[in-house]
Amino acid sequence: MKHLIDQLYKDSNLSKEDFLKILQCSNKEDISYLTKKANERREESYDKKVFLRGLIEFTNYCKCHCRYCGIRSENKKADRYRLTEDEILQCCHKGYVLGYRTFVLQGGEDSYYTISKLVKIVSRIKRELPDCAITLSIGELSYDNYKDLYDAGADRYLLRHETASKELYEQIHPYMSYENRRRCLKDLKKIGFQVGAGFMVGLPNQKDEDLVEDLMFLKELNPHMIGIGPFIPHDDTPLRHEAGGTVEKTVILLSIIRLLLPKVLLPATTALGSLHPTGRELGLKAGANVVMPNLSPISVREKYALYNGKICTGDEAAECRKCIQKRIESIGFNLDLSRGDYINWRRLQCL
Ligand code: SAH
């Protein structure tokens, strides 16, 4: 096993069979070797730095039917909300005072926010806080809509591919198209966004072979950011009785991803922190280098419930910021409050 890990470290790639062997490894010593190598690899590019992104969950209305997600349109129990343009701006300004220089605007697929509304919001943030990066995470749109958002000043876009298995993708995404999701990721790259893909670990019927396909897909796409987290069932979804993913497997995958794409921006996600009291710290020690504390107003935090047991729903932005700093420093890492772009990133000029 050590020899496979060394090979992955050296080549930043492996065959499908060898990835499978690492994924199925249960030997503690080998796993800690993997973690150690991933940690070394992260330090080469990022030292002990952990980038912070302020997450603003601005709407939980969603027209999609994703079977795992607590804000899916069929969930009549979800208490829906939308933040106004002014409220979103207030979150950004509050975050700015706390040191954040990247804001992630995430939401369900909510057609209330037309492209012209979104363009207005993005340009206003850019005008009022010109030294900040804006990341959007609002699902599937057309090439032209993505381009308008980029031209308005958005820098990055997160759109997890969710799973690279077409069969599994179709099982959990009624009325959606696997091909369209991939089209979106390609368009986003072409336009010039820093792009984030990613997947869930422990989906029902997901085999280790499917996770290997996720790794192959990521290697080929070569995104700037990768968000992965355990699938956690939500009580008001059709997948409520499923088992969900584990911390252990997610952490192994984070290490493999760090070795596969050495410079990628890799968050230790909230889902990981929700499954284990120090889940995010485990993720950072295994190769992750980004954390996304919540900046949404307290009044809406609980309503953006994608899964059961989400952490930090009761904490003020300032508390979250302090708590995360303490956690990061407790494991010997340093907070980095710069924009945290992908290494050597240059934005293409708007055409
Ligand atoms: N509408 C946006 C944002 C989706 S929410 C989009 O389509 O990209 C952000 C991510 O949360 C999703 O991409 C999904 O991977 C994750 N997520 C949703 N439900 C989840 C659950 N039950 N367990 C773990 N992660 C979940």
Residues whose N, C-alpha, C, O or C-beta is under 5 A from the ligand:
A	BS01	SAH	Y68 C69 G70 G107 G108 E109 S137 I138 G139 L158 L159 R160 P230 F231 I232 P233 H234 A271 L306 Y307
